[in-house]
Structures are given as C-alpha cells and as structure tokens.
Amino acid sequence: MKLEVLNKNDNQRVQDDIISKIRDLINYKNLEPGEKLPSERMLSEKFEVSRSNVREAIQKLEFYGLLESIPQSGTFVANIGIIAMNGMIDDILRLEQPDFKSLVETRILLELKTARLAALRRTDEDLVHIKNTIEAYKDKVLKGEDAVQEDLLFHLAIAKASHNSTMNTFMLTITPEIITNFEKYHVCDDNQAVLGIQEHTDIYEAIKAQNPKLAKQKMKEHFKILYQYCYNI
C-alpha cells in the first residue's frame, strides 16, 4: 500500500527516508558516476511510496548536484565520489526547516543584490514582466483581496531580471516557505499592502532607470517593516 502524504512534516519524513534508501541502494550496488538508477516506478514499488514522493526526493538530490535526470533517459549518479556523496547526503538529512526569521534575513540579503543586478542587467522584456506583476498586485490590493502571491511574483520577476541563475534558484526555493509563513503570521495588514503598491513602483522605476544604488535603497526601504515585524513575532 502506498504511503499517503498527510501533511508537511509527514512529507519531509517520507522524503528523508527515500533519500536514505537511495543512498543505500547506490552503496549496495556500487553504482559509479554516470550509472543509471532504477526508474521512478521501480523505486516507488521497492520503497512502497508514491511516485510523487520519489520524484520529490530525486529533485532534492538533483538540486544538491548528487543526481542528474535526463529526459527520456532516466536518472543518473552525478560525477562525485561515493565518500563525498555519502557525506553530503548525511548533511542534507540533518538540515532543519528554516524558521521565519532566517527566511526573512536570507530573502532580504538576496533581494538587495538582485535589485542592484536587475538595474544593471534588465531587458525591456524584464521590465514588462515586472510591470505586469505590479499591476496584478495592485488589482488584488485595491479589491481588498489577499495579494501575498502577487507580491512574491513581483520579487521573483526582479530575481529573474538579475540574470543570475543561482540567485533566481534560491528565490524559487524559499518562496513556498515564505508564502506559508506570511499566511501563518498575517504579516501584511491592509495599510501596508496599499503602501506596497508605491514601494513596488519605486523599485521598478529605479530598475527601469538602470540606477543600481537607488534600486537597492528602494528595496531596503520596502523591507523595513517586514524586518521589524520579523523580530517582534
């Protein structure tokens, strides 16, 4: 019988268990770099979990560079020694879920940099994308609706405009956790959400003007309330 994912903590436990079993499988079979793992279906049956659980575990190991999936071909062991792989997997399994303060600190550090880089590297297409996210955010706020996801889409658009794939990946990685915590702590009240419209616009204008110093400053001002709130929860 397949294990069902009941909640986030259950999912994490199942995912960690699958990662441990994939590591054991690689060790037992002495799989070398470039050798292929069994299919998702086979791993699902062997571990008695759903294919989606297996896929999530594989994607996590891919993120850390331990596995490589090739479309239509399968999943392969990355070019890393077995001792290093075992050590990295042990570290991955010891990782704790970040708390809200850590997420905020990480997000602020990332976004001060992405705002600056976006001002230097943005294209006309990037500007259109950022502008569209502002309009989507504004529409929701003025209707009195929750706009947390639209707010984050604005920030993801800036990360994309930075044309730094690593920073963009980090933003995409922490975004789901940020959304969850925003809703949990009810971070933005209605007044702050309305102020956010102008703050988003100011950041956009600085990026459009290709003024990295101003873009960074406007982003810093935008995060002032969030940073203060974080350390009062």
Buried (B, 14 or more C-beta within 10 A) or exposed (E): EEBEBEEEEEBBEBBBBBBBBBBEBBEEEEBEEEEEBBEBEEBBBEBEBBBEBBBBBBEBBBEBEBBBBEEEEEBBBBEBEBEEBBEBBEEBEEEEEBEBEBBBBBBBEBBBBBBBBBBBBBEEEBBEBBBEBBEBBBEBBEEEEBBBBBBBBBBBBBBBBBBBEEBBEBBEEBBEBBBBBBEEEEBBEEEBBEBBBEBBBBBBEBBBEEBBEBBBBBBBEBBEBBBEBBEEE
